[in-house]
Amino acid sequence: MADKNAEIDDPDSDSDSDEYEYDTPTIPPRAAFRRFWPLTRGLRKWLLLVWVCTILAALAETEAILLFGELTDHALNQGSLSAFWTPAAKWLGVAVVGAVVAYAGNSLAAWATERFVMRLREHVFDHVQQLPPHFFQVHRQGDLLSRLTSDVEAIETLVVSGLVGAASAGFSALFYAAAAFWLRWDLAAATFVLAPLFWLAARRFSGSIKDVSRAGRVADGAITSVVEESLGNIVLTQAYGRRDAERRRLHEEATAWFRASVRATRLNEAYEQLVQVIETVCVLAVIGVGAWEISTGRMTLGQLLAFAAFLGYLYPPVRGLAQLGLTITAATAGAERLIEILDVRPSVTDPRHAADTGRPDGAITVRDVAFRYPGADRDALRGLSFGVSPGELVIVTGPSGAGKSTVSKLLLRFYDPDTGEVRLDGIPLRDFQLTRLREYVTLLPQETLVLHDTVRANIACGRPGASDEAIEAAARAADAHDFVVRLPDGYDTRIDPGTARLSGGQLQRLAIARAILRDSPVLVLDEPTTGLDAMSARRVLRPLRRLMAGRTTLMITHDLNLAPDADRILVVDRGRVVETGRHEELLARGGAYSRLHRSQNNAVMDTGELRMPVFPETGAERAAEAWVGGGAGQGYYPGDAGGAEYYGYDVPAPAPAPEPNPYAGYDPYHPYYGHVPPVPQTYDIPQGY
């Protein structure tokens, strides 16, 4: 498979175009063929051999028809049995040779066809894996699956099967026509006057068939998306009683597919019947003229039968060529949908000359970084700057939408900053080879990646080829070994993304084992305790600490229970660092972090917003409780009109309220571990802090 990554990208495409807009291009079949023809590199000699087999098979059929005419004139017409054996033996020999050659050609064509499909599918899949995360927010997964399956097969029809079919039909038509002219050129010339009617019929139907084929493929992708989304969220579907709603969604998409399919069938059937009428006219003309020729003695019965046979053999390939044109036109719709994906450029690429470094120490520098997602109307990060020393644990926290997770995407170089730069050990991330960089930085995302495979394979995906001993050692370090060995087949138990065998905490410990096995110098933990109840989160903390030991760790989280362990805390808001320091320092400062900490400890439940209890309080108590900001003239009251948008109140910063015991009032059903006072009533604080 040395050629599987053959370049097929359009060199004239505009790489500077907006990545967020994905418009399906409209291209002619010839351009689509040229676009994907490079993927046949390495297969072309076999396709040439298929052509040779096709030519030999067509010659064998032509010779067989001529022998049929000879057999008719010398054996059947004269009633001579002795004249039968020689042409019969020749006919049988030609038929055997033709069958062997046809079998070899068809078998080789099937091999080349499937090889092309596999190569194209791998190429597209490899390309899709390099695309930025926002691409998958624009395209539904079911539609992408449809493009990787049915659209790929349509392109195979356009490039390989179409080429083989055109060769077979073309050579057959050529030989049959030549033989017909050799028998009676005047009769053949009169017959072929009607041949352009086949081309005109195909041209008349091609545009409509392409349109309905495109609509059918879009509808097919939509059906796959609806099924994938519904079954992938089956618990939500059942819990919210969405059975009828999901059925209506499927019905709408299926109706669009039904209409496109029925219209395509009608168009194809109309074309077939029109061609059948044209063929009938031609055959009747030949029989009529032939009967007159025989009556005048200018033509024998054997010649007429042979000519009629050639005509009968000639029209199918001629009709096939016209039908092939319609098929290729329809396949172009699939090519357009696939080219739409292939024209999307990865947001990051490897440098021409990658930095030649060993394993880094893990020093991270983010310097004056600004970044806006493609298609967004505001910056996710604006002038973000901070540094992390090797082995340091830094927690990044802040309100939702502040830009915390964007930091992790830049560290793994899913995107490059618009301005500023991110460095690892003083080297810009742009200078690292992507695969090497992502070996140095391990991400532990919010949702645990689960492969449809064994527990062993799920852990080993962090380091393919790891020994069983290393996998088990990583599982022990992640406190996962005990529950793994209790599974029916231990480490060989198969799990899948929707598995009910393991709890969320157990899956998280498998993810930690995977990260331990990967042994990268830099860790990025994105909400490592999100979705876990208090008991599960506590069980995860110990293996998390083992994982972080000796590694540079950037933890992005709303959960501040690990904050006392952090060497430093960064509070991010509106794409900037607004506070930095240790846990105790930030609490004593009484600023944004203190406010976040109190809101978490006082929250009855995590709603994703800051919700504070409302108690009868004096103005001074309100000032002490509601103040957000730094020193005098730098804070604001979130409860005031305008909320977080109003700055610059000339009010002295209040002294911080005494912090409650973080483990007092422990509630096992609460997502955090903090103090839970009775709350008779709540009000919403605007997003911002």
N, C-alpha and C positions, 0 to 999 in steps of 0.2 A: 504493500500500500504506500509505496514511496510517493505516489502522485496524488494522494488523497487531498492534499492542500494546494492543488494546482490553482494558480491565481485566476479568478474569474471576475474580480471587482472591476467596475468600469473605470478606466483611468481618467475619463473626462468628467467624472462626477464631481460635484462641488463639495469638498470636504468642509468648507466653511459655512455651509447652510445650517439653519437652525435645527439642532438635533431633536427638538421636541416635536416637530411637525413630521408626521409620517403619512405621505400621500402615495397611494398606489399609482405607479407610473403606467402609462399606456404606450405599448411598444409593438411594432410589427413582428410577425413570426421570424423573419430573417434576422432581426436584431437580437431577439431572444435566443435563437439558435447560436449566433456568434458569441453571445454572452456565456453560454454554458458549454460550448464545444471544447474549450481547453481542458475540461475535466475528463475528456476521452483519451487524454495522453496516456500512452501505455496500452490502450485498448484498440488503437487504430489498426494495427497489423491483423488483429483478430477480426475486426469488422471488414477489413479488406478480404480476408479469407472467407468470411460469410458471403461477401459479394461474389467471389469466385464460385462458391457452391451454388449460389442463386443462379448464376449464368449457366452453369452446367445442368442444373435441374430444368431450367427453361428450355435449353437445347434438347434435353432428353424428351421433354413433353412435345416439342415441335417435331422431332423425329418420329415419335410414336404416332402422331396424327398423320404424317406422311405415309407411314407404314400401314395405317388403317385404310387410307385411300388405295394404296397398292393392293392390299388384301381384298378390298371390295372389287376392284376391276379384274384381278387375275384369278381369284378363287371363288368368291361368292357370285359374281356376275356370270362367270363361265361355268360354275358348278364343278370345278376341278379340285379334288381333294389333294392331288399331288402338288398343286400350286399353292396350297395352304401352308405347308410346313415351313418353308423358308422364311416368308415374311412374318409368320407367327413366332418363330424362334427369335428372329431379330427384335420383334416387338417386345417379347418377354425379356430379352437381355437388356434392351433399352429401359424398360420399366424397372428392372432390378437396380440398374446403375442409377437411374433417377431417384429411386427410393432411398438408396444408401447416401447419395449426395445430399438429398433434401434433409434426411435425418441429421447428418453431420452439420449442415448449415443451420438448421433450426436449433439444435442443441447448443452450438457455439454462440448463436445469437442470444439464446436465453441466458447463458453464462455471462456474456458481455453486458446484457441488459441489467441483470441483478448486481453485477459488479459496479456499474455506473450508479445505480440507485444507492447502493451502500456508500459509495464514495461521496456522492452529492449530499446524502443525509448526514454523514460525518462532518463534511465541510460546513454545512449550514449550522449544525449543532455546535461545532467548535466556534463558529462566528458568534452565535447567540450567547454563548457563555462569556464572551468578552464585552458584551454590551453593558452600559451603565444601568444602575438600579431603576432609574426613572423610566427606561424603556419598557420594563415589565409592569409598570403602573399604567402605561398607555395601552398596552396590548393584553388582551385576556389570554390566560393560559390555554384555554381550549382552542382558541383561534391559532395560537402558535403550534399546538399539537397537530392541528389540521394541516398547517403549512408544511410541517415536517413529515407528514405522511402522504396524504392525497396529492398535494401540490408537487411534492418531489416526484411522485409517480407520473404526474402529468408532464413534467419536464423530461422524464425518461422517454415518454412517448414522442415528444418533440424532437429530441436529439438522437436517440439510439433506435428505438423501434420505428420511428418515422423514417429514418435514413435507410434502415434495412428494408422496411416495407416499400419505400419508394424505389429502391434498387430492384427488388423482386418484381414489383408490378411493372416498372419501366422496361427491364430486360425482357420480361415475358411478352409485354405488348409489342416490343420491337421485333422479337423473333416471329411472333404469330403474324404480325403485319407483313414482314418480309416474305414469309411463306405464302401468305394469301396473295401477295403481289406476284410471287413466282408462279402460282397456279393460274391466276387470271388477273392481270394487272388492271384491266378496264373495269371488271366487276368490283375489285377491291377499291379502286379510286372512287367509284360511284358510292360505295358503302361508306368510305371515310369522310365523305362530304358532311355527314351528320355528326362526326366526332366532336366538333366544337360545341355542340349542344351540351355535352357532359360538363365541359369547362364553364359554360355560361350558367348552368344550373348550380354548380358548386359555388360560383362567385355570388350568385343571387342569395344564397342561404348563409354564407360564411359570416357576415357581419352580425346577423341576428343570433346565430348559434354561439358566437363568442360572447355576446352580451348576456345571454341566459346562462352560459357556463360560468361566467364570472359571478353572477348573482347566486347561482347554486353553490359555488365554493365558499362564498362569504356566508351564506346561510348554514352550510355544513359546519363551518368553524364556529358559528354562533351556537348551534345545537350542542357541539362538544363542550363549549364554554359553560352553557347552562347546566349540563349534566355534571361537569367537573365541579362547578361551584356548589351545586345543590348537594351532591354526595360528599364533597369535601367538608361541608358544614351541616352534616345530617343531624347533629344534635340540636343546633340552632333551628333548623327546619322543623324538626319534630316538636321542640319545646315551644316554639311560637306558633304552632299550628299553621305552618306555611305550605302544607301539602297542596292545597288548591292554587295558591299563588304561584308556586313553583311549576305546577302543571300548566298554568296559563302561560307562564314565561316560555316553557318548552313548546306549547302549542303555537304561540306566535312565531317562534323561529322555525318550527317544523312546517308551518303553513307557508312561510316564505320559500323554504326549500322545496316543498311540494309543488308550488306554482312554477318555480324555475325548472324543476325536473320534468313536469308534465309538458311545459312549453318546449323544452329541449327535445323531448321524445316526439312531440308533434312535428317539429321542424325536421328532425331526422327522418321521420316516417314519410313526410311530404316529399322530401328530397328523394328517398328510395323509390317511391311510387312514380315520380316524374321520370327518373332514370329508367325504370322498368318499361314505361311507355315508349321512351326513345329506343331502347333495345328492341322492343317488339316491332316497331316500325322498320328498323334496320333488317331484322331477320326476315320479315315478310317481303321486303324489297329484294333480298338475296334469293329467296325461294322463288319469287315470281320471275325474276330475270333468269335464274338458273333453269327453271322449267322451260322457258323460251329457248335458252341456249341448247338444252338437250334436244328439244324438238327439231332444231335446225342442224343437229349433229356437230355443233361446235364445242360441246362439252360432254364428258362422260358422267355417269352417275357417281362413280367413285370420286371424281374431281369435285362434283357438287357437294357430296357428303363431307369430303375433306375440307372444302372451303367453308361449309356450314360449321364444321367442327372448329376450324380456326377462328371463325367469327364467334362461336360460343365460348371458346377459350380466351378470345381477345377482349370481349366486353367486360368480364369481371376485373382484369387488371386495370383497364381504362377507368371503369367505375371506381375501382379501389384507389386509383390515383386521385380522383376527384374527392372521394370520401376521406382519403388521407389528408387532403387539404383542409377539409372541415374539422377533422380530428386535431390537426396541428393548430388550427385557429382557436379551437376550444382550449387546447393545452396551453396556449399563450396566456390565457387568463390566469392559470396557475403560475406560470413563469413570472407574470407581473407581480403577483402577491409575494413570491419568494424574493424577487429583486428588490421589492420594497424593504425587506429585512436586510438583505446583503448590502444595500446602499447606506444603511445606518453605520456610521463609523464609531468604533470604540472611543470612549471619552478620554482614555489614556492608552499610551503605547510604550513599548520598550524604547530606551534611548539607543542611538546609533552606536555609542561607545559606553557600555555599562561600567559603573564603578567597580574596580577590582578590590574588594575588601573581604576580610574574613568575618567571622561572627562578631557582630557589633556588641558594645557594652550595654547599649540601650538608652543612651542620652537622647532625649527628644527636645527639639526646639521648634516652637511655632512663632513665627515672626510676622506681625502686621498682616494677618491673613484676612482677605475678604473673599466671599464666595456666594454665588447665587445659583440656585438650581435652574437648569434649562426650562424656560417657559414660565418661571416664577416672576412675580411682580415686585419682590423685595429681596434684599440680601438675607441669607441665612446667617452669615458671619460678617462682621464689620470690624476691621482693625483688631482681630483677636491675636493676642500675644501671651505666651507663657513658656516655661521650660520645665522639664522633668529630668532629674538626675538619675544615673543608673541605679537600679534597685529601689527606687522611691515609689511609694504608693500615694497616688494623687487621686482624689475623688473630685469628679466634675458634677456639679448639681445645679439646679435652677428650675424655673417654671417650665411647663410644657411649651414647646416651640421656641425655646431660647437658643437652640443651635447645638445642644450637647451631642446628639447622635451624629450630627454632621461632622464633628471633630473625628469620630471613629472612621467615618467614610474617607476622610482625607488621609488619616494615618495609614489606612490600608490601600490608599490610592485608587479608590473607586472613581474619584474625581481629582483633578488638580485645582488648586486655588486660582481664582481670577487674578488676584494680586497677592503679594507676599509669598512666603514659602514655608514648607515644613521640612525639617532636617532630622536625620537619624545619625547620631555620632558625628554631627557637623557636615554630613553629606546630604545634599538635597534629595528628596525622595524621587525626583524625576530622573536622577542618575542611576538608580537601582534597576536591575532587571525585575520585572513584575513578579515572576515566580520566586526569585530570591528574596525580594522584599517581604512577600507574604509568608515565606518560611521564617522570617525574623519576627513578624508581628502576628500573634494569634488572637483571633476574635472569638469571644464567648458571647453570642448574640442572645437577645431576649427569648427567642423561640429556639429550642434545641433541635438541631438538624438530626433527623432520624432516617437512616437508609432502610430500604426494604431488604434486610439481610440479617445476619446473625449479630448477637451482641459483640462477639469478637471483632467482626468486620466493622461494626459501628465505632468501636474504640480505635481500631487500627487505621481508620481513614485519616486520622491525624498524622500518621506516619506509615504509609504503605510499606509492607515488607517487614514490619516489626515482628519480633519473635513472640511466641506464646508467653514466655517468661516476662518479657517487657510489658506485654498487654496486661497480664495479671498483676504485676507490680504497680502499674498505673491505676488499675481498678482498686487495689488495696489502699493506695495513697488517697484515692478519692472516696473512700468509705463505700465503695460499690461492690466489692468482692462478695460480701456476705449475702446480699440479696440476689446477686447474679447466680451463685452456686445453688441457690434454692429454686431457681427456675427449672422447668422440666428437663431441658437439655443443657443447663449451665450456660457456658459461654457460647455454645452452639445453638442456643434458642433463637429462633427467628422472630424479629420484631418488625414493625412497620410504623409509618407516621401516625396512624390512627390506633396504635396498639392500646389495649386495655390491660396488658400484663403489668405495666409499670406506671407508677405515679409520676406527677410532675417533678417532685423532688428527686426521685430515682433517675429520671431522664436527665435532670440537671447534673447529677453526680456522674453519669456516663459522659456527659459533655466535658466535665472537669477532668475525668480520666483521659479523655481524648486530648485535651490541652496539655496535661502533664506529660503524656507520651510524646507530644509534638516538641516539647522542650524548647520553646522560643524565648529569646531574651526579653521580648516586649509582649505584654498582655493588654488587651483592650476588653474590659468587661462591660457589656451593655445591659444594664438592669439585671444583674445576675439573680436577684431574688423576686423578680416580678412574677406574679401569678402563683406564688407559693404561699401556703398558710404559714402561720407563725412557727409551728413545730417543724415543718419541712424546711423553712428558711434557716432555723437554728441548726438543723442537721447538715445543711450545706455550708455553713460558715466555717467549720473546722477544715474540711478539704479545700475550701477556697483559700484559707490562710496558708495551707501547705503549698498550694499552687502558686501563690503570689510570692512566696519566700525566695529572695535572691533575684527577683525579676522586676524590671520596670513595669509598673502596673498603672493603667489609667482606667479608673472605674467610673462609669457614667451611671448615675442612679438618682432616684428620688428617695430611696430608703436610706436614712442617715444612721442606721444602727451600727454600721461599720465606720462611721465618721471618726470616733475616738481613736481607731487604729491607724488612721491615715497620717502620713507625714505632712500632707498639705491638702487643703480643700480649695477648689476654685468654684466660685459662684458665677454662673454665666447667665446673662440676660440680654436679649435683643442682639445676640451675636458677639457680645463683648464680655470680658472678665470684669465684674463689678466689685468683687471682693476676693481676697485670697489670704490664707493663713491656716493655723491649726484650729482644731475643733474648739478648744477652750478659749483661744484668742478671739475667734469670731463670735462665740456666744457672749463674751464679755463686751465686745464692741457694740452689740445691740443693733446690728444692721440687718441686711437682707438675709444672711444665713441664720441669724438668731430667729428671725421671723419664720423662715421655712421650718426650722427645727421645732418651734413651738406649735406651728400649725399642724405638723405631722403628729406630734405627741398628743395634741388635743383633738385630732380628727376621730370621729366615730367610725368612719369608713373611708377608704381611699377612693374618691370619685374622680381623680385626675385633676381636680381643681382645689384651690385653697378654700376650705370651709371652716369658719371659726364660730365657736359658741357665743351666744349673746346673753350676757348677764346684766342685771342692773349695775351700773357703775358710774362713778363720778367722772368729771372731766379730766382730772389728773390720772385716774385709772385708765381712762380711755387713751390719754396721751401715752402712758407707759405701755399699754397693750397694743395700740394700733400703729405706733410710729414705725416707719420703714425708712432707713437711710443712714447716713453717717453722722457727721457733726452738725453743728448749727448751720441752718441755711441750706442743708443738703438733703433733707428728708421730705416725706409727704405722708398724708393719711390716706390709706386706700379707701376708707369709707367716705371720704369727701367727694363732692361732685367733680367728675373728671377723673377720679381715681388715680391710676398709675401715670396718667399723662401730665399731672401737675407736679412740678418740682419747685424747689426754692422757697419753701415756707421758712420764715425767719423765726423758728421756734427752737429753743435749745433741745439737744438730744436727751431723751429721758434715760434714767438709769434702768438697766435691764431688770426684769422681774426674776425672782429666784427660780431656777430650773427645777422641775420635779424629778424625782427618781425615775430614770428611763425605764425601769422594769417594774415600777409600782403599778398596781391595778392590771396585771397581766391577764389578757383575754385570749384563749387559744383560738378563737374564731376571728380574731382581729388580724389584719394583714401586717400590722406592725406590733412592736412590743411596748409601746409607750403608755403613759398615764391616760386613763379614760375617765374623765369626770362626767357626771350627768349633764346632758345637754337638752334643755327644754325646747330650744329653738335655734335655728341657724340662719345666716344670711351669706350670700355669695360675695367674696372679695374679687374684684376684677383681676384677670390674668395679668401677670407682670412680676409678681413676687409671691 
